[in-house]
Every structure is written in C-alpha cells, then in structure tokens.
Amino acid sequence: MNTTLSVRIKEKLAKRLDSVVEETERPLDYHVQKAIENYLDEEKDLEIALVRSKNKSAQYISSQELRKRLSV
C-alpha cells in the first residue's frame, strides 16, 4: 500500500532532484523513496554505533590495525 506525502523543499534542491530524474529517466517518487530509505538506514546505523560506542567493555581497533588484519 502506498501513502501520499507532501513536503516543501528548497528550490535549489528541487532543481538538483529534477536533474537526477532527467539523467536517470526514473520517476521523481522513485528517487524520493530511495533517498528516504537511505536516510533511515543511515540513522539506524548511527544509533547502533552510538550505543556501541558507550559500551565500556567493547574492544576497539584503529583503522590501521583493521587494514592490517584485512591485509589491505
């Protein structure tokens, strides 16, 4: 089931969105839905990261150590 959502966005953002719609030949609602899905996924990941960062018993490694372990 779909729901209609009405939002106001700045003209500059609308123009950028229109440009993407033209370039990809996909409808506006496709891009808006994907943008919202991605935003919500990022927010969820951020919340998980914040909770984990407060875990005093967690062990952390540096990005350098991670690269070493992954042999990159």
GROMACS elastic network, one bead per residue, 0.5 to 0.9 nm:
[ bonds ]
;  ai    aj funct       b0    kb
    9    12     6  0.83468   500
    9    13     6  0.65863   500
    9    14     6  0.65360   500
   10    13     6  0.53905   500
   10    14     6  0.63199   500
   10    15     6  0.88123   500
   11    15     6  0.61795   500
   11    16     6  0.86540   500
   12    15     6  0.52166   500
   12    16     6  0.63884   500
   12    17     6  0.87123   500
   13    16     6  0.50614   500
   13    17     6  0.61445   500
   13    18     6  0.85654   500
   14    17     6  0.50062   500
   14    18     6  0.60607   500
   14    19     6  0.85500   500
   15    19     6  0.61620   500
   15    20     6  0.87189   500
   16    19     6  0.50807   500
   16    20     6  0.64201   500
   16    21     6  0.87408   500
   17    20     6  0.51246   500
   17    21     6  0.62278   500
   17    22     6  0.87128   500
   17    28     6  0.76478   500
   17    31     6  0.79786   500
   17    32     6  0.86076   500
   18    21     6  0.50044   500
   18    22     6  0.62564   500
   18    23     6  0.86434   500
   18    28     6  0.75070   500
   19    22     6  0.51742   500
   19    23     6  0.61497   500
   19    24     6  0.86057   500
   20    23     6  0.50549   500
   20    24     6  0.59960   500
   20    25     6  0.80870   500
   20    26     6  0.84042   500
   20    28     6  0.86747   500
   20    31     6  0.82544   500
   21    24     6  0.54398   500
   21    25     6  0.56050   500
   21    26     6  0.55676   500
   21    27     6  0.61045   500
   21    28     6  0.59506   500
   21    30     6  0.89362   500
   21    31     6  0.74820   500
   22    25     6  0.51823   500
   22    26     6  0.73988   500
   22    27     6  0.86128   500
   23    26     6  0.81982   500
   24    27     6  0.85462   500
   26    29     6  0.84797   500
   26    30     6  0.66331   500
   26    31     6  0.75254   500
   27    30     6  0.53957   500
   27    31     6  0.69279   500
   28    31     6  0.53878   500
   28    32     6  0.62811   500
   28    33     6  0.86073   500
   29    32     6  0.50597   500
   29    33     6  0.59309   500
   29    34     6  0.84476   500
   30    33     6  0.52982   500
   30    34     6  0.61905   500
   30    35     6  0.86184   500
   31    34     6  0.50880   500
   31    35     6  0.60298   500
   31    36     6  0.85965   500
   32    35     6  0.50714   500
   32    36     6  0.62151   500
   32    37     6  0.86011   500
   33    36     6  0.51936   500
   33    37     6  0.61395   500
   33    38     6  0.86015   500
   34    37     6  0.50427   500
   34    38     6  0.60702   500
   34    39     6  0.84933   500
   35    38     6  0.51841   500
   35    39     6  0.60994   500
   35    40     6  0.86355   500
   36    39     6  0.50352   500
   36    40     6  0.61320   500
   36    41     6  0.85546   500
   37    40     6  0.52325   500
   37    41     6  0.61750   500
   37    42     6  0.86502   500
   38    41     6  0.50778   500
   38    42     6  0.61581   500
   38    43     6  0.86113   500
   39    42     6  0.51268   500
   39    43     6  0.61849   500
   39    44     6  0.86588   500
   40    43     6  0.50239   500
   40    44     6  0.61844   500
   40    45     6  0.86297   500
   41    44     6  0.51303   500
   41    45     6  0.62344   500
   41    46     6  0.86103   500
   42    45     6  0.50345   500
   42    46     6  0.60681   500
   42    47     6  0.85974   500
   43    46     6  0.50110   500
   43    47     6  0.61820   500
   43    48     6  0.86634   500
   44    47     6  0.51420   500
   44    48     6  0.62957   500
   44    49     6  0.86550   500
   45    48     6  0.51217   500
   45    49     6  0.61511   500
   45    50     6  0.86392   500
   46    49     6  0.50148   500
   46    50     6  0.61242   500
   46    51     6  0.86204   500
   47    50     6  0.51191   500
   47    51     6  0.62292   500
   47    52     6  0.85978   500
   48    51     6  0.52079   500
   48    52     6  0.61567   500
   48    53     6  0.85512   500
   49    52     6  0.50780   500
   49    53     6  0.59803   500
   49    54     6  0.87607   500
   50    53     6  0.50453   500
   50    54     6  0.65516   500
   51    54     6  0.54523   500
   51    55     6  0.68872   500
   52    55     6  0.52306   500
   52    56     6  0.87188   500
   52    58     6  0.74962   500
   53    56     6  0.78380   500
   53    58     6  0.78446   500
   54    57     6  0.89299   500
   54    58     6  0.84751   500
   55    58     6  0.55005   500
   55    59     6  0.89660   500
   56    59     6  0.83868   500
   61    64     6  0.80713   500
   61    65     6  0.60368   500
   61    66     6  0.66352   500
   62    65     6  0.51167   500
   62    66     6  0.62555   500
   62    67     6  0.86962   500
   63    67     6  0.61791   500
   63    68     6  0.85650   500
   64    67     6  0.51972   500
   64    68     6  0.62738   500
   64    69     6  0.87379   500
   65    69     6  0.61669   500
   65    70     6  0.85734   500
   66    69     6  0.50980   500
   66    70     6  0.61402   500
   66    71     6  0.84060   500
   66    72     6  0.86382   500
   67    70     6  0.50476   500
   67    71     6  0.58395   500
   67    72     6  0.51039   500
   68    72     6  0.63306   500
   69    72     6  0.78825   500
